[in-house]
């Protein structure tokens, strides 16, 4: 019995079970969303190819879809002002809009508009305003000592949703075509209709979130005024002028402290390199590569990539335990670097088995840095800055990532698809070394109030 309890604590399951209902709803939303993202990834490039769209235009489509994430950045910036649950609900409706557009139209420009204005994930990973808001909210709802556990399971359950979506979609498409005689086009459209319905489900879940998910701005300042030794803060009538009024004059967009700016600048430069590499090999292009090089049916593609997602989920649990022992930055670097090397080696083998071996290594380690990265970022900025900062970092990643798919499309059309894997792996390795050099000895502080006491830990 003691062994089971120790295992639960080691894996962070006790933190998940003891978390607030809002935390569980947010994680459930991520599962549903990633089920949709994972499923659409399997067929996205194939669906566009079915409409006789050349590889270069498919790459352009994916790139512009990432650029469209600027809308999501705007939503992230004002999320704390208009309400986090409202923005999550809007994002869910954007998903539904894109799904219905893809299910009902084959026009390239209509699909491009739906990809830019709505939310379609070319890489099976997060896109839209969700992550920055949810990570900020989880940090707000969770005590610092168990935050890495919650972030780890947030990543794990998302990966599980992606795996389930890929597996279900791959075999559902194959069965619809083989057993019912559906055309490829019709079966792909069914996938996007399901995508739209899952977006609506997330919209419903957003309304079950309580007011606790919102940033409470006035309380810390009021508490500081009460505790202040300055006489003018205690004079009659000054509460409304000196404490309440600054809050009323605040804009929807929060200010970023000078201390945070330097850290954010360095992180954004590094994340831009990593994201460019990720953009070169989004999941849609990787499935397209395996589909063309090894002539795999959609069912096999779904199975292979769902297994990869499961391995990614399992490794994320290990990352939470590892980060407690060697630190957040070391966990990010020493798990991600072998993954980068494996990514570069994927196109080298001529056999399917050899390519899958490197894909397995890549997938087993690629996501181990996500939860430590989120925990690290949440600790180096102030609570009132988190949503805006995470949204800004998300957009930096998105803009950098948006260049990749178009480059890959051009290389694929010229018969040099393999070059993208080597280039992406090299860039990711450079990112890892830069992160280690810049932050290996950085001290992170978790500030529960903007000027309150801090808990300092080794990064």
N, C-alpha and C positions, 0 to 999 in steps of 0.2 A: 504493500500500500504506500509506504514511504517512497519507494522507488518510482511509482507512478506519479506521485505528487511532485517529486523532484524533476521528473521528465516534463511535466506540465509547466513548471516554473522555468525550466531550461529553454523550452520551446516558446515560452511567452503565452501559452494558452490561458493561463490563469488571468493574465492581463486582459485578454480578449473577452473572456466570459464575464469578468467583473466590470467591463466598460459600460458606459452609459448607453441607453437605447439609441440616442442620436448617433453614436459611434457605430453601432451595429447597422443602422439604416444607411449610413454613408458607405459602409463597406459592402452592403447588399447592392446599393446602387452601382458601385464599381463593378461587382460581379456581372450584373445585368448588362452594363455598358460594354464591358470587355467581351462578353459572349457575342454581342452584336458586332463589335470591332473585329474579333477573331474570325467570325463567320464570313463577314464581307471581304476580309483580306484574301481568303482562299480563292474567291472568284472575281475580284475587282479587275485585275489586269486581263484575265481571260474574258471577262464580259466586254471590256473595251476593245479587245482584240476581235471579239465576235462581231463587233460593229465595223470591222475593217479599218480601225484606227491604227496607223503605223506606230512602231515602238517609240519614235522620237516624240510623237504627240501624246502618247501615254505617259512618257516621262514628264512632258510639259504639264499635263493635267495634274499629275501628282505634286509637282513643284508648286503650281498655282493654288492647289488645295491647301498646302502648308502655309502659303502666303496669306490665304484667307483667314488664317487663325488670328490675324490682327484684330478682327472683330471680337474674338474671345478675350484678347488682352484688354480691350476697352471694357468689357464686362467685368473682368477680374479687378480692374482698377477701381471701379465704382461699387463692387460687391459689398464692401463694408458700409457703404453709404445707403444703398437702396435695399439691402438685405441679401444675405448669402443664399437663403433658400429660394428666393425669387430668381436669382441668377442661375442657380442649378436647374430650376424649372424651365427657364428660358433656353438653356443649353439643351435640355431634353427635347424641347419642341424643335430646335434646330436639327437635331438628329432625325426626328420623325419627318421633317420636311425633306431632308436629303434622301431618306429611304423611299418615300413615296415618289419623288422625282425620278430616282433611278429605276424604280419598279414600273413606271409608266411611260418613260421617254427614252429614246435611243439617240436623240440628237446630241452631238458632241458639245455644242454651246450651252444647251439646257443642262446637261450633266455637269459641265464646268461651272456654271452659275450655282448649281446645287452644291457642288463641292466647296466653292468659295464662300458662299453666303451661309450654307448649312454646315454640317459636320459629317465628314466621311474620313476614315482613317486609312491611308495607304499602307501603313506599316503595322497595323494591328495594335499599336500602342496608343496611349492617350493623346487626344487632340480635342481642342475646345477649352472652355473656361474651368473645367471640373477639377483638375488636379490641384491647381494653385489654391482654389477655394477650399477644397476638401482637406488638403494637407494643413492649411492654416487653421481650419476648424478643428481638426484632430489634435493639433498642438495646443489649441485653446482649451479643449475638453479633457486633455490627458496630462497627468502628472509627469514631470521630467524623468523620473526614475523608471517609468514603464513606457515612455514614448517610443523608444526604438522597437519594443515588442509590437505596439499597435501599428506603427508604420510598416513593420515587416509583414504582419498579417494583412494589412491593407494591400500590399504588393502581391502577397501570395494568393489571396482570394481573387484579385484581379487576374492574375496569371491562370488560375484555375478556370475562371470564366472564359478566358481566351482559348484555353485548351478545349473546353467543352464546346465552344462555338465552332472551332476549326474541325473537330472530329464530327460533330453533328452535321455541319454544313457539307463537308466532303462526302460523307456517305449518303446524306439525303439527296444531294444533287445526282450522285451516281445512281441511286435507286429510282429517282424520278425519271431519269433518262432510260434506264434499262427495263424497269418493271412497268412503267406507265407510258413509255414512249414519248416523253416530253422532249422537246428540242433543248439544246444547250441554252439558248436565249431565254426560253420560258422558265427553265429551272433556276437560272441566275436571277431572273426578275422576282421569283418567289423568295429568294434569299433576301433581296433588298426590301421586299414587303414585310418580311419578318423583322428586319432591321428597324423599319419604321414603327412597328408595333412595340418593340422593345424600348424605343425612345419614348413612346407614350407611357409605358409602364414606369420608366424612370421619372417621368413628369408627375405621375401619381405619388410615387414614393417621396418625392421632394416635399410634398405638402404634409407628410407625417413628421417632418422635422420640427422640433420645438424651438421656442425663442432662445434657448440656451446656446444655439449654434451661432448666434449673432454676436458681434464684438460689442461689449458694453463699454462705452467710451467715458461716460460722465463719472462713474463711480470712483475710479482711481484718483481723479483730480479732486473730487469732493472729500475723499479720505485724506489726501495730502493737505488740503486746506484746514481740515479739522485738527490734524496733528501738528500743523505748523506752529512754530514759536513766534512768528511774526505777528505783531498786534493788529496790523491792518487787515489780515486775513480773518480776524475774529470780530472785527467791528460790525455793528448792525448794518445790514443791507449790502455788505461787500460780497456775500456768497453769490448773489446773482450777477454781480459785475465782474468779479475776478475769477470765479470758478465756472459758473454756468455759461456766461456770455462767450468766452473763447470757444467753447464747444459749438455754440450756435453759428459762430463765424467761420468754422472750419468748412472747407470745401469737401466735395465727395472724394477727391483724390488726396490721399494722405501724404505728408512730407516724410522724406527719408533722411535720417540723421547722417551727419558727416562721417561718423565712425563706421556706419554700415556701408556707405558709398564705396570706400576703398576696397572692402572685402567683396562687395557685389561686383565691382569692376573686374577684379582678378578672376572671380568665379565665372563671370560671363564670358571672358576671353577663353577660358579653358572649356567651358560647356559648348561654346561655339564650334571649337575644333571637333569635339566628340560628336556633336549633333550633325555636322557636315558629313562625318563618316557614317553615321546612322542613316542619313538621307541617301547615301549612295547605295545602300542595301536594305531598303524597306522590305517588309515581309512579302508584300505583293510582288516585288521584283524577284525575290528569292524563290518564291513558289513558281513564278514564270520561268526562272532559270532551270529549276529541277524538272518542270513540265516539258520544256523543250529539249534539254540535254539528255534526259533519261526516259522521256515519253511516259510519264507517270499519269494514271487516271486520277480524277479528283478525289475519289475515296482514299487512295493511297496517300495523296498529298495531305488530305485532312488528317489521316492517322499519324503520319510522320510529324507534322507540325503541331499536332495536339500533344504528342509525346514530348516534343521539345518544350512546349509551354508548361507541361507538368514538371519536367526537370527544372525549369526555371523557377517554378513555384517552390519546389522542395529546397532549392539552393537559397532562396530568399529567407526561409526559416533558419537555415544554418547561419546566414549572415547576421541575424539579430544576436545570436549567441556569440559569434566570433567578434562582433564589434565591441561587446562588453569586455573582451579580453585584450584585444590588440588596438582598439580605438577605431573611430569612425573612418578617418582618412586612410589608415593602413588597410582596413577592410575594403574600402572602395578601390584602392590601387592594386593590391596583391590578388584580388579575385578577378578584376577586370583585365589586367594585362595578359594573362594566359588566354582569356577569351578573345582578345584582339589578335593574338598570334594565330589561334585556331581559325578565326574568320578569314584571315589572309590566305590560309591554306585550303579552304573549301574547294576552289575550282581546280586544284592541282591534280587530284586523282582522276583517272579515266573511268573508274568503276563507281557504281552507285554506293556500294558499301564503304569505300574509302571516303567519299564525299560526306556520307552520313556520319562517319566517325568524327570528322572535324566539326560537323554541324552539332553533334551531341555535346562535344567539349565546349563549343561556343555557347550553346543554349544553357548548359549546366551552370555556367559561370557568369553569363552576360547580365543577369538581373540582380546579382548579389550586391551591387553597389547602389541600387535604387533606394532602398529603405535607409541605409546609412547616409546617403546623400540628402534625402529629405529631412532626416533628423538633424544633420549638421547645419543645413540651411536654416532650419527653424530656430536653431540656437544662436546663430550669429547675428540675427536681427531682432529688433524689438517687437513685442506682440502686435502693436498697432501697425507695424510695417509689413507683417508677414504676407498677408494676402496680396498686397500690391507688389512686393518684391518677388514673390513666387510667380505672380502673373508676368512680371517683367522678364524674369529669367526664362519663363516658358516661351515668351515671344522671341527672345534672343536665340533660344534653341530652335524654334520653329523657322525663323528667317534663315538661319544657317543651314538647317536641315532641308529647306526648300530648294536649295541649289542642287542637291544630290540627285534626285530622281531624273531630272532633265539630262544631267551628265550621263547617268546610267543608260537612259533611253538612247542617247546618241551612240554610246559605245555598243549597246546591244544591237542597234541597227547596222553598225559597221562590222559586227562579228567579233568584237573585243570585250564581250561581257565579263570575262574572267579578270580583266584589269581592275574593275571596280572593287572586287573583293580584296585584292592586294593593297590598293590605295586606301580603302576603308580601314583595314587592319592596321596599316602603318600610322594613319592619323589617330586612331584610338590609342595606340601605344604611346604616341607623342603626348596625348592628353594625360595619360596615366603618369608619365614621368614628370610632366609639368605640375600636376596636382600634388605629387609627392614632394617636389622641391618647394612649392609655394606654401603648403599647409601642413607638412608633417609634424611641425612643432607648435602649431597654432592652438591656443587655448580657446575653448568655446564657452560661452556664458549663456545661461538660460535666465531671462529676465521676466518675472511674472508681472511686473509693472514697469513702465518706462523708466522710473528712477528708483525702483525698489531694490532689495537685496538680490544678489546673483549667486547662482551655483556654477562653479567653474570646474570644468573637466578637461582632460587631455583629449584632443581630437584624434 
